[in-house]
Amino acid sequence: MPLTAPPAAPRPWLADPPPLVRGYRRTVPLPLRRAVVAVTGPGLRRWAMRSVGGLSAVTGALRLRRARRRLRRAGLLAGPTGW
């Protein structure tokens, strides 16, 4: 039996980040991001990443649909295509 390395552990930080995280990385300068890393713990950063990652286009679309429905019920919006 040949000697082989054990399977590599999954590394989620190398996966494609969610769109809002990509935007954060593109917008916030690297020195500032490093300063945030220096003053926060890994647990807080992981929580923030998951929270931001959870805010997707799907979530935004659902919120928009609910807001439109509420406006229609209140009589402030004409119909499904009024907005």
PDB file of N, CA, C and O in Angstrom:
ATOM      1  N   MET A   1       0.850  -1.179   0.000  1.00  0.00           N
ATOM      2  CA  MET A   1       0.000   0.000   0.000  1.00  0.00           C
ATOM      3  C   MET A   1       0.895   1.242   0.000  1.00  0.00           C
ATOM      4  O   MET A   1       1.746   1.388   0.878  1.00  0.00           O
ATOM      5  N   PRO A   2       0.711   2.136  -0.978  1.00  0.00           N
ATOM      6  CA  PRO A   2       1.555   3.335  -1.025  1.00  0.00           C
ATOM      7  C   PRO A   2       1.179   4.316   0.088  1.00  0.00           C
ATOM      8  O   PRO A   2       0.027   4.396   0.515  1.00  0.00           O
ATOM      9  N   LEU A   3       2.174   5.042   0.530  1.00  0.00           N
ATOM     10  CA  LEU A   3       1.924   6.062   1.542  1.00  0.00           C
ATOM     11  C   LEU A   3       1.357   7.297   0.866  1.00  0.00           C
ATOM     12  O   LEU A   3       1.956   7.845  -0.060  1.00  0.00           O
ATOM     13  N   THR A   4       0.215   7.720   1.329  1.00  0.00           N
ATOM     14  CA  THR A   4      -0.406   8.916   0.765  1.00  0.00           C
ATOM     15  C   THR A   4      -0.799   9.844   1.905  1.00  0.00           C
ATOM     16  O   THR A   4      -0.945   9.423   3.053  1.00  0.00           O
ATOM     17  N   ALA A   5      -0.959  11.070   1.573  1.00  0.00           N
ATOM     18  CA  ALA A   5      -1.373  12.059   2.565  1.00  0.00           C
ATOM     19  C   ALA A   5      -2.861  11.874   2.856  1.00  0.00           C
ATOM     20  O   ALA A   5      -3.624  11.483   1.973  1.00  0.00           O
ATOM     21  N   PRO A   6      -3.270  12.151   4.083  1.00  0.00           N
ATOM     22  CA  PRO A   6      -4.701  12.064   4.389  1.00  0.00           C
ATOM     23  C   PRO A   6      -5.459  13.111   3.587  1.00  0.00           C
ATOM     24  O   PRO A   6      -4.875  14.105   3.155  1.00  0.00           O
ATOM     25  N   PRO A   7      -6.756  12.897   3.384  1.00  0.00           N
ATOM     26  CA  PRO A   7      -7.519  13.892   2.627  1.00  0.00           C
ATOM     27  C   PRO A   7      -7.456  15.252   3.305  1.00  0.00           C
ATOM     28  O   PRO A   7      -7.488  15.361   4.531  1.00  0.00           O
ATOM     29  N   ALA A   8      -7.369  16.265   2.492  1.00  0.00           N
ATOM     30  CA  ALA A   8      -7.272  17.628   3.022  1.00  0.00           C
ATOM     31  C   ALA A   8      -8.596  18.026   3.676  1.00  0.00           C
ATOM     32  O   ALA A   8      -9.675  17.687   3.191  1.00  0.00           O
ATOM     33  N   ALA A   9      -8.485  18.746   4.776  1.00  0.00           N
ATOM     34  CA  ALA A   9      -9.677  19.257   5.450  1.00  0.00           C
ATOM     35  C   ALA A   9     -10.282  20.369   4.603  1.00  0.00           C
ATOM     36  O   ALA A   9      -9.551  21.128   3.967  1.00  0.00           O
ATOM     37  N   PRO A  10     -11.608  20.474   4.585  1.00  0.00           N
ATOM     38  CA  PRO A  10     -12.214  21.564   3.806  1.00  0.00           C
ATOM     39  C   PRO A  10     -11.778  22.916   4.335  1.00  0.00           C
ATOM     40  O   PRO A  10     -11.672  23.121   5.544  1.00  0.00           O
ATOM     41  N   ARG A  11     -11.529  23.826   3.424  1.00  0.00           N
ATOM     42  CA  ARG A  11     -11.113  25.179   3.805  1.00  0.00           C
ATOM     43  C   ARG A  11     -12.110  26.172   3.235  1.00  0.00           C
ATOM     44  O   ARG A  11     -11.940  26.663   2.119  1.00  0.00           O
ATOM     45  N   PRO A  12     -13.166  26.469   4.014  1.00  0.00           N
ATOM     46  CA  PRO A  12     -14.226  27.321   3.485  1.00  0.00           C
ATOM     47  C   PRO A  12     -13.769  28.732   3.142  1.00  0.00           C
ATOM     48  O   PRO A  12     -14.405  29.399   2.326  1.00  0.00           O
ATOM     49  N   TRP A  13     -12.698  29.193   3.736  1.00  0.00           N
ATOM     50  CA  TRP A  13     -12.241  30.555   3.444  1.00  0.00           C
ATOM     51  C   TRP A  13     -11.665  30.668   2.035  1.00  0.00           C
ATOM     52  O   TRP A  13     -11.461  31.775   1.537  1.00  0.00           O
ATOM     53  N   LEU A  14     -11.403  29.531   1.388  1.00  0.00           N
ATOM     54  CA  LEU A  14     -10.906  29.568   0.018  1.00  0.00           C
ATOM     55  C   LEU A  14     -12.046  29.493  -1.000  1.00  0.00           C
ATOM     56  O   LEU A  14     -11.824  29.708  -2.192  1.00  0.00           O
ATOM     57  N   ALA A  15     -13.252  29.192  -0.544  1.00  0.00           N
ATOM     58  CA  ALA A  15     -14.401  29.099  -1.444  1.00  0.00           C
ATOM     59  C   ALA A  15     -14.768  30.497  -1.939  1.00  0.00           C
ATOM     60  O   ALA A  15     -14.344  31.505  -1.374  1.00  0.00           O
ATOM     61  N   ASP A  16     -15.550  30.532  -2.985  1.00  0.00           N
ATOM     62  CA  ASP A  16     -15.998  31.806  -3.546  1.00  0.00           C
ATOM     63  C   ASP A  16     -16.872  32.517  -2.516  1.00  0.00           C
ATOM     64  O   ASP A  16     -17.906  31.977  -2.123  1.00  0.00           O
ATOM     65  N   PRO A  17     -16.489  33.712  -2.069  1.00  0.00           N
ATOM     66  CA  PRO A  17     -17.273  34.397  -1.039  1.00  0.00           C
ATOM     67  C   PRO A  17     -18.582  34.948  -1.597  1.00  0.00           C
ATOM     68  O   PRO A  17     -18.705  35.162  -2.803  1.00  0.00           O
ATOM     69  N   PRO A  18     -19.560  35.176  -0.718  1.00  0.00           N
ATOM     70  CA  PRO A  18     -20.829  35.762  -1.154  1.00  0.00           C
ATOM     71  C   PRO A  18     -20.611  37.154  -1.748  1.00  0.00           C
ATOM     72  O   PRO A  18     -19.590  37.786  -1.479  1.00  0.00           O
ATOM     73  N   PRO A  19     -21.561  37.634  -2.551  1.00  0.00           N
ATOM     74  CA  PRO A  19     -21.396  38.934  -3.228  1.00  0.00           C
ATOM     75  C   PRO A  19     -21.128  40.103  -2.281  1.00  0.00           C
ATOM     76  O   PRO A  19     -20.306  40.966  -2.591  1.00  0.00           O
ATOM     77  N   LEU A  20     -21.806  40.148  -1.132  1.00  0.00           N
ATOM     78  CA  LEU A  20     -21.575  41.271  -0.219  1.00  0.00           C
ATOM     79  C   LEU A  20     -20.174  41.231   0.389  1.00  0.00           C
ATOM     80  O   LEU A  20     -19.569  42.272   0.648  1.00  0.00           O
ATOM     81  N   VAL A  21     -19.672  40.028   0.613  1.00  0.00           N
ATOM     82  CA  VAL A  21     -18.296  39.900   1.141  1.00  0.00           C
ATOM     83  C   VAL A  21     -17.304  40.335   0.077  1.00  0.00           C
ATOM     84  O   VAL A  21     -16.325  41.019   0.377  1.00  0.00           O
ATOM     85  N   ARG A  22     -17.556  39.936  -1.174  1.00  0.00           N
ATOM     86  CA  ARG A  22     -16.669  40.391  -2.260  1.00  0.00           C
ATOM     87  C   ARG A  22     -16.686  41.907  -2.359  1.00  0.00           C
ATOM     88  O   ARG A  22     -15.644  42.530  -2.561  1.00  0.00           O
ATOM     89  N   GLY A  23     -17.873  42.507  -2.215  1.00  0.00           N
ATOM     90  CA  GLY A  23     -17.975  43.964  -2.247  1.00  0.00           C
ATOM     91  C   GLY A  23     -17.209  44.618  -1.115  1.00  0.00           C
ATOM     92  O   GLY A  23     -16.547  45.637  -1.311  1.00  0.00           O
ATOM     93  N   TYR A  24     -17.300  44.026   0.084  1.00  0.00           N
ATOM     94  CA  TYR A  24     -16.552  44.533   1.248  1.00  0.00           C
ATOM     95  C   TYR A  24     -15.056  44.490   0.970  1.00  0.00           C
ATOM     96  O   TYR A  24     -14.337  45.457   1.224  1.00  0.00           O
ATOM     97  N   ARG A  25     -14.605  43.372   0.454  1.00  0.00           N
ATOM     98  CA  ARG A  25     -13.171  43.230   0.173  1.00  0.00           C
ATOM     99  C   ARG A  25     -12.712  44.188  -0.920  1.00  0.00           C
ATOM    100  O   ARG A  25     -11.582  44.676  -0.892  1.00  0.00           O
ATOM    101  N   ARG A  26     -13.589  44.454  -1.877  1.00  0.00           N
ATOM    102  CA  ARG A  26     -13.234  45.359  -2.964  1.00  0.00           C
ATOM    103  C   ARG A  26     -13.258  46.814  -2.510  1.00  0.00           C
ATOM    104  O   ARG A  26     -12.494  47.637  -3.014  1.00  0.00           O
ATOM    105  N   THR A  27     -14.136  47.133  -1.557  1.00  0.00           N
ATOM    106  CA  THR A  27     -14.342  48.519  -1.149  1.00  0.00           C
ATOM    107  C   THR A  27     -13.419  48.957  -0.010  1.00  0.00           C
ATOM    108  O   THR A  27     -12.853  50.049  -0.054  1.00  0.00           O
ATOM    109  N   VAL A  28     -13.271  48.117   0.994  1.00  0.00           N
ATOM    110  CA  VAL A  28     -12.492  48.498   2.182  1.00  0.00           C
ATOM    111  C   VAL A  28     -11.011  48.230   1.917  1.00  0.00           C
ATOM    112  O   VAL A  28     -10.648  47.119   1.528  1.00  0.00           O
ATOM    113  N   PRO A  29     -10.159  49.225   2.120  1.00  0.00           N
ATOM    114  CA  PRO A  29      -8.720  49.052   1.863  1.00  0.00           C
ATOM    115  C   PRO A  29      -8.114  47.968   2.750  1.00  0.00           C
ATOM    116  O   PRO A  29      -8.549  47.760   3.883  1.00  0.00           O
ATOM    117  N   LEU A  30      -7.113  47.287   2.221  1.00  0.00           N
ATOM    118  CA  LEU A  30      -6.467  46.189   2.930  1.00  0.00           C
ATOM    119  C   LEU A  30      -5.935  46.603   4.304  1.00  0.00           C
ATOM    120  O   LEU A  30      -6.129  45.849   5.258  1.00  0.00           O
ATOM    121  N   PRO A  31      -5.275  47.759   4.464  1.00  0.00           N
ATOM    122  CA  PRO A  31      -4.790  48.125   5.809  1.00  0.00           C
ATOM    123  C   PRO A  31      -5.926  48.229   6.839  1.00  0.00           C
ATOM    124  O   PRO A  31      -5.752  47.861   8.001  1.00  0.00           O
ATOM    125  N   LEU A  32      -7.068  48.722   6.411  1.00  0.00           N
ATOM    126  CA  LEU A  32      -8.204  48.831   7.331  1.00  0.00           C
ATOM    127  C   LEU A  32      -8.758  47.446   7.666  1.00  0.00           C
ATOM    128  O   LEU A  32      -9.111  47.178   8.814  1.00  0.00           O
ATOM    129  N   ARG A  33      -8.834  46.574   6.672  1.00  0.00           N
ATOM    130  CA  ARG A  33      -9.293  45.205   6.934  1.00  0.00           C
ATOM    131  C   ARG A  33      -8.339  44.497   7.896  1.00  0.00           C
ATOM    132  O   ARG A  33      -8.778  43.755   8.774  1.00  0.00           O
ATOM    133  N   ARG A  34      -7.051  44.723   7.732  1.00  0.00           N
ATOM    134  CA  ARG A  34      -6.078  44.107   8.649  1.00  0.00           C
ATOM    135  C   ARG A  34      -6.213  44.666  10.057  1.00  0.00           C
ATOM    136  O   ARG A  34      -6.028  43.938  11.032  1.00  0.00           O
ATOM    137  N   ALA A  35      -6.536  45.957  10.175  1.00  0.00           N
ATOM    138  CA  ALA A  35      -6.751  46.555  11.500  1.00  0.00           C
ATOM    139  C   ALA A  35      -7.963  45.919  12.171  1.00  0.00           C
ATOM    140  O   ALA A  35      -7.949  45.681  13.379  1.00  0.00           O
ATOM    141  N   VAL A  36      -9.011  45.642  11.399  1.00  0.00           N
ATOM    142  CA  VAL A  36     -10.193  44.976  11.948  1.00  0.00           C
ATOM    143  C   VAL A  36      -9.818  43.587  12.447  1.00  0.00           C
ATOM    144  O   VAL A  36     -10.253  43.174  13.523  1.00  0.00           O
ATOM    145  N   VAL A  37      -9.022  42.872  11.679  1.00  0.00           N
ATOM    146  CA  VAL A  37      -8.582  41.531  12.081  1.00  0.00           C
ATOM    147  C   VAL A  37      -7.766  41.603  13.365  1.00  0.00           C
ATOM    148  O   VAL A  37      -7.868  40.719  14.215  1.00  0.00           O
ATOM    149  N   ALA A  38      -6.949  42.659  13.514  1.00  0.00           N
ATOM    150  CA  ALA A  38      -6.080  42.786  14.685  1.00  0.00           C
ATOM    151  C   ALA A  38      -6.869  43.011  15.979  1.00  0.00           C
ATOM    152  O   ALA A  38      -6.414  42.620  17.054  1.00  0.00           O
ATOM    153  N   VAL A  39      -8.046  43.634  15.884  1.00  0.00           N
ATOM    154  CA  VAL A  39      -8.781  43.965  17.109  1.00  0.00           C
ATOM    155  C   VAL A  39     -10.001  43.081  17.356  1.00  0.00           C
ATOM    156  O   VAL A  39     -10.670  43.234  18.378  1.00  0.00           O
ATOM    157  N   THR A  40     -10.302  42.166  16.446  1.00  0.00           N
ATOM    158  CA  THR A  40     -11.438  41.268  16.649  1.00  0.00           C
ATOM    159  C   THR A  40     -10.961  39.825  16.689  1.00  0.00           C
ATOM    160  O   THR A  40      -9.915  39.489  16.135  1.00  0.00           O
ATOM    161  N   GLY A  41     -11.721  38.999  17.334  1.00  0.00           N
ATOM    162  CA  GLY A  41     -11.388  37.585  17.415  1.00  0.00           C
ATOM    163  C   GLY A  41     -11.949  36.817  16.228  1.00  0.00           C
ATOM    164  O   GLY A  41     -12.813  37.319  15.509  1.00  0.00           O
ATOM    165  N   PRO A  42     -11.457  35.598  16.023  1.00  0.00           N
ATOM    166  CA  PRO A  42     -11.919  34.810  14.882  1.00  0.00           C
ATOM    167  C   PRO A  42     -13.409  34.470  14.966  1.00  0.00           C
ATOM    168  O   PRO A  42     -14.079  34.387  13.937  1.00  0.00           O
ATOM    169  N   GLY A  43     -13.931  34.274  16.168  1.00  0.00           N
ATOM    170  CA  GLY A  43     -15.352  33.961  16.312  1.00  0.00           C
ATOM    171  C   GLY A  43     -16.236  35.099  15.844  1.00  0.00           C
ATOM    172  O   GLY A  43     -17.231  34.872  15.155  1.00  0.00           O
ATOM    173  N   LEU A  44     -15.885  36.318  16.210  1.00  0.00           N
ATOM    174  CA  LEU A  44     -16.665  37.487  15.796  1.00  0.00           C
ATOM    175  C   LEU A  44     -16.587  37.683  14.285  1.00  0.00           C
ATOM    176  O   LEU A  44     -17.591  37.996  13.644  1.00  0.00           O
ATOM    177  N   ARG A  45     -15.410  37.502  13.723  1.00  0.00           N
ATOM    178  CA  ARG A  45     -15.266  37.641  12.270  1.00  0.00           C
ATOM    179  C   ARG A  45     -16.058  36.553  11.536  1.00  0.00           C
ATOM    180  O   ARG A  45     -16.689  36.830  10.516  1.00  0.00           O
ATOM    181  N   ARG A  46     -16.026  35.325  12.045  1.00  0.00           N
ATOM    182  CA  ARG A  46     -16.783  34.237  11.437  1.00  0.00           C
ATOM    183  C   ARG A  46     -18.281  34.545  11.484  1.00  0.00           C
ATOM    184  O   ARG A  46     -18.991  34.340  10.499  1.00  0.00           O
ATOM    185  N   TRP A  47     -18.758  35.037  12.627  1.00  0.00           N
ATOM    186  CA  TRP A  47     -20.166  35.396  12.771  1.00  0.00           C
ATOM    187  C   TRP A  47     -20.540  36.498  11.779  1.00  0.00           C
ATOM    188  O   TRP A  47     -21.581  36.426  11.127  1.00  0.00           O
ATOM    189  N   ALA A  48     -19.684  37.517  11.669  1.00  0.00           N
ATOM    190  CA  ALA A  48     -19.957  38.623  10.751  1.00  0.00           C
ATOM    191  C   ALA A  48     -19.984  38.135   9.308  1.00  0.00           C
ATOM    192  O   ALA A  48     -20.845  38.545   8.530  1.00  0.00           O
ATOM    193  N   MET A  49     -19.052  37.267   8.951  1.00  0.00           N
ATOM    194  CA  MET A  49     -18.991  36.743   7.583  1.00  0.00           C
ATOM    195  C   MET A  49     -20.256  35.951   7.264  1.00  0.00           C
ATOM    196  O   MET A  49     -20.827  36.091   6.182  1.00  0.00           O
ATOM    197  N   ARG A  50     -20.690  35.121   8.207  1.00  0.00           N
ATOM    198  CA  ARG A  50     -21.914  34.339   7.975  1.00  0.00           C
ATOM    199  C   ARG A  50     -23.131  35.246   7.896  1.00  0.00           C
ATOM    200  O   ARG A  50     -24.024  35.019   7.080  1.00  0.00           O
ATOM    201  N   SER A  51     -23.170  36.266   8.734  1.00  0.00           N
ATOM    202  CA  SER A  51     -24.306  37.184   8.726  1.00  0.00           C
ATOM    203  C   SER A  51     -24.382  37.947   7.410  1.00  0.00           C
ATOM    204  O   SER A  51     -25.448  38.060   6.805  1.00  0.00           O
ATOM    205  N   VAL A  52     -23.255  38.460   6.980  1.00  0.00           N
ATOM    206  CA  VAL A  52     -23.217  39.206   5.710  1.00  0.00           C
ATOM    207  C   VAL A  52     -23.486  38.259   4.549  1.00  0.00           C
ATOM    208  O   VAL A  52     -24.171  38.620   3.592  1.00  0.00           O
ATOM    209  N   GLY A  53     -22.954  37.063   4.634  1.00  0.00           N
ATOM    210  CA  GLY A  53     -23.170  36.083   3.577  1.00  0.00           C
ATOM    211  C   GLY A  53     -24.624  35.673   3.459  1.00  0.00           C
ATOM    212  O   GLY A  53     -25.079  35.297   2.379  1.00  0.00           O
ATOM    213  N   GLY A  54     -25.352  35.740   4.551  1.00  0.00           N
ATOM    214  CA  GLY A  54     -26.758  35.379   4.532  1.00  0.00           C
ATOM    215  C   GLY A  54     -27.634  36.423   3.870  1.00  0.00           C
ATOM    216  O   GLY A  54     -28.771  36.136   3.496  1.00  0.00           O
ATOM    217  N   LEU A  55     -27.122  37.616   3.725  1.00  0.00           N
ATOM    218  CA  LEU A  55     -27.883  38.673   3.058  1.00  0.00           C
ATOM    219  C   LEU A  55     -27.640  38.559   1.562  1.00  0.00           C
ATOM    220  O   LEU A  55     -26.731  39.187   1.020  1.00  0.00           O
ATOM    221  N   SER A  56     -28.433  37.779   0.924  1.00  0.00           N
ATOM    222  CA  SER A  56     -28.227  37.544  -0.502  1.00  0.00           C
ATOM    223  C   SER A  56     -29.271  38.273  -1.326  1.00  0.00           C
ATOM    224  O   SER A  56     -30.157  38.938  -0.790  1.00  0.00           O
ATOM    225  N   ALA A  57     -29.153  38.138  -2.616  1.00  0.00           N
ATOM    226  CA  ALA A  57     -30.138  38.733  -3.513  1.00  0.00           C
ATOM    227  C   ALA A  57     -31.502  38.104  -3.294  1.00  0.00           C
ATOM    228  O   ALA A  57     -32.524  38.774  -3.444  1.00  0.00           O
ATOM    229  N   VAL A  58     -31.531  36.824  -2.942  1.00  0.00           N
ATOM    230  CA  VAL A  58     -32.802  36.150  -2.696  1.00  0.00           C
ATOM    231  C   VAL A  58     -33.495  36.784  -1.497  1.00  0.00           C
ATOM    232  O   VAL A  58     -34.697  37.047  -1.541  1.00  0.00           O
ATOM    233  N   THR A  59     -32.742  37.030  -0.424  1.00  0.00           N
ATOM    234  CA  THR A  59     -33.324  37.656   0.749  1.00  0.00           C
ATOM    235  C   THR A  59     -33.863  39.039   0.401  1.00  0.00           C
ATOM    236  O   THR A  59     -34.956  39.405   0.833  1.00  0.00           O
ATOM    237  N   GLY A  60     -33.117  39.795  -0.363  1.00  0.00           N
ATOM    238  CA  GLY A  60     -33.560  41.123  -0.769  1.00  0.00           C
ATOM    239  C   GLY A  60     -34.811  41.064  -1.631  1.00  0.00           C
ATOM    240  O   GLY A  60     -35.707  41.896  -1.484  1.00  0.00           O
ATOM    241  N   ALA A  61     -34.879  40.081  -2.534  1.00  0.00           N
ATOM    242  CA  ALA A  61     -36.052  39.939  -3.392  1.00  0.00           C
ATOM    243  C   ALA A  61     -37.283  39.583  -2.564  1.00  0.00           C
ATOM    244  O   ALA A  61     -38.377  40.081  -2.829  1.00  0.00           O
ATOM    245  N   LEU A  62     -37.106  38.722  -1.563  1.00  0.00           N
ATOM    246  CA  LEU A  62     -38.238  38.360  -0.703  1.00  0.00           C
ATOM    247  C   LEU A  62     -38.728  39.561   0.092  1.00  0.00           C
ATOM    248  O   LEU A  62     -39.934  39.755   0.244  1.00  0.00           O
ATOM    249  N   ARG A  63     -37.813  40.361   0.595  1.00  0.00           N
ATOM    250  CA  ARG A  63     -38.213  41.555   1.346  1.00  0.00           C
ATOM    251  C   ARG A  63     -38.956  42.534   0.444  1.00  0.00           C
ATOM    252  O   ARG A  63     -39.949  43.136   0.854  1.00  0.00           O
ATOM    253  N   LEU A  64     -38.472  42.689  -0.777  1.00  0.00           N
ATOM    254  CA  LEU A  64     -39.124  43.594  -1.713  1.00  0.00           C
ATOM    255  C   LEU A  64     -40.533  43.107  -2.045  1.00  0.00           C
ATOM    256  O   LEU A  64     -41.473  43.900  -2.094  1.00  0.00           O
ATOM    257  N   ARG A  65     -40.675  41.804  -2.274  1.00  0.00           N
ATOM    258  CA  ARG A  65     -41.989  41.246  -2.578  1.00  0.00           C
ATOM    259  C   ARG A  65     -42.955  41.465  -1.416  1.00  0.00           C
ATOM    260  O   ARG A  65     -44.112  41.826  -1.631  1.00  0.00           O
ATOM    261  N   ARG A  66     -42.487  41.249  -0.186  1.00  0.00           N
ATOM    262  CA  ARG A  66     -43.341  41.460   0.989  1.00  0.00           C
ATOM    263  C   ARG A  66     -43.727  42.932   1.137  1.00  0.00           C
ATOM    264  O   ARG A  66     -44.864  43.252   1.485  1.00  0.00           O
ATOM    265  N   ALA A  67     -42.781  43.814   0.873  1.00  0.00           N
ATOM    266  CA  ALA A  67     -43.079  45.253   0.980  1.00  0.00           C
ATOM    267  C   ALA A  67     -44.123  45.654  -0.058  1.00  0.00           C
ATOM    268  O   ALA A  67     -45.037  46.419   0.248  1.00  0.00           O
ATOM    269  N   ARG A  68     -43.994  45.143  -1.281  1.00  0.00           N
ATOM    270  CA  ARG A  68     -44.984  45.442  -2.317  1.00  0.00           C
ATOM    271  C   ARG A  68     -46.368  44.940  -1.912  1.00  0.00           C
ATOM    272  O   ARG A  68     -47.367  45.635  -2.098  1.00  0.00           O
ATOM    273  N   ARG A  69     -46.421  43.719  -1.353  1.00  0.00           N
ATOM    274  CA  ARG A  69     -47.695  43.159  -0.923  1.00  0.00           C
ATOM    275  C   ARG A  69     -48.335  44.031   0.155  1.00  0.00           C
ATOM    276  O   ARG A  69     -49.540  44.281   0.121  1.00  0.00           O
ATOM    277  N   ARG A  70     -47.534  44.491   1.105  1.00  0.00           N
ATOM    278  CA  ARG A  70     -48.062  45.352   2.178  1.00  0.00           C
ATOM    279  C   ARG A  70     -48.590  46.667   1.610  1.00  0.00           C
ATOM    280  O   ARG A  70     -49.644  47.146   2.028  1.00  0.00           O
ATOM    281  N   LEU A  71     -47.867  47.243   0.668  1.00  0.00           N
ATOM    282  CA  LEU A  71     -48.304  48.499   0.059  1.00  0.00           C
ATOM    283  C   LEU A  71     -49.599  48.307  -0.729  1.00  0.00           C
ATOM    284  O   LEU A  71     -50.484  49.161  -0.686  1.00  0.00           O
ATOM    285  N   ARG A  72     -49.714  47.171  -1.459  1.00  0.00           N
ATOM    286  CA  ARG A  72     -50.935  46.893  -2.192  1.00  0.00           C
ATOM    287  C   ARG A  72     -52.125  46.762  -1.250  1.00  0.00           C
ATOM    288  O   ARG A  72     -53.195  47.311  -1.514  1.00  0.00           O
ATOM    289  N   ARG A  73     -51.937  46.030  -0.145  1.00  0.00           N
ATOM    290  CA  ARG A  73     -53.017  45.840   0.824  1.00  0.00           C
ATOM    291  C   ARG A  73     -53.443  47.154   1.460  1.00  0.00           C
ATOM    292  O   ARG A  73     -54.613  47.350   1.787  1.00  0.00           O
ATOM    293  N   ALA A  74     -52.479  48.050   1.632  1.00  0.00           N
ATOM    294  CA  ALA A  74     -52.794  49.344   2.238  1.00  0.00           C
ATOM    295  C   ALA A  74     -53.391  50.310   1.213  1.00  0.00           C
ATOM    296  O   ALA A  74     -53.782  51.422   1.568  1.00  0.00           O
ATOM    297  N   GLY A  75     -53.464  49.896  -0.054  1.00  0.00           N
ATOM    298  CA  GLY A  75     -54.035  50.751  -1.080  1.00  0.00           C
ATOM    299  C   GLY A  75     -53.064  51.780  -1.614  1.00  0.00           C
ATOM    300  O   GLY A  75     -53.473  52.711  -2.309  1.00  0.00           O
ATOM    301  N   LEU A  76     -51.794  51.634  -1.307  1.00  0.00           N
ATOM    302  CA  LEU A  76     -50.798  52.601  -1.756  1.00  0.00           C
ATOM    303  C   LEU A  76     -50.133  52.198  -3.071  1.00  0.00           C
ATOM    304  O   LEU A  76     -49.324  52.944  -3.624  1.00  0.00           O
ATOM    305  N   LEU A  77     -50.477  51.032  -3.554  1.00  0.00           N
ATOM    306  CA  LEU A  77     -49.871  50.524  -4.798  1.00  0.00           C
ATOM    307  C   LEU A  77     -51.000  49.977  -5.659  1.00  0.00           C
ATOM    308  O   LEU A  77     -51.859  49.241  -5.171  1.00  0.00           O
ATOM    309  N   ALA A  78     -50.999  50.336  -6.942  1.00  0.00           N
ATOM    310  CA  ALA A  78     -52.112  49.999  -7.834  1.00  0.00           C
ATOM    311  C   ALA A  78     -52.298  48.495  -8.027  1.00  0.00           C
ATOM    312  O   ALA A  78     -53.406  47.991  -7.847  1.00  0.00           O
ATOM    313  N   GLY A  79     -51.277  47.793  -8.376  1.00  0.00           N
ATOM    314  CA  GLY A  79     -51.397  46.368  -8.664  1.00  0.00           C
ATOM    315  C   GLY A  79     -50.029  45.720  -8.734  1.00  0.00           C
ATOM    316  O   GLY A  79     -49.031  46.352  -8.386  1.00  0.00           O
ATOM    317  N   PRO A  80     -49.960  44.472  -9.176  1.00  0.00           N
ATOM    318  CA  PRO A  80     -48.684  43.763  -9.215  1.00  0.00           C
ATOM    319  C   PRO A  80     -47.624  44.440 -10.080  1.00  0.00           C
ATOM    320  O   PRO A  80     -46.430  44.323  -9.802  1.00  0.00           O
ATOM    321  N   THR A  81     -48.056  45.154 -11.136  1.00  0.00           N
ATOM    322  CA  THR A  81     -47.073  45.810 -12.021  1.00  0.00           C
ATOM    323  C   THR A  81     -46.971  47.310 -11.738  1.00  0.00           C
ATOM    324  O   THR A  81     -46.314  48.033 -12.487  1.00  0.00           O
ATOM    325  N   GLY A  82     -47.606  47.779 -10.681  1.00  0.00           N
ATOM    326  CA  GLY A  82     -47.615  49.209 -10.401  1.00  0.00           C
ATOM    327  C   GLY A  82     -46.319  49.754  -9.858  1.00  0.00           C
ATOM    328  O   GLY A  82     -46.157  50.970  -9.762  1.00  0.00           O
ATOM    329  N   TRP A  83     -45.374  48.875  -9.495  1.00  0.00           N
ATOM    330  CA  TRP A  83     -44.130  49.361  -8.916  1.00  0.00           C
ATOM    331  C   TRP A  83     -42.969  48.767  -9.620  1.00  0.00           C
ATOM    332  O   TRP A  83     -41.824  49.057  -9.274  1.00  0.00           O
TER     333      TRP A  83
END
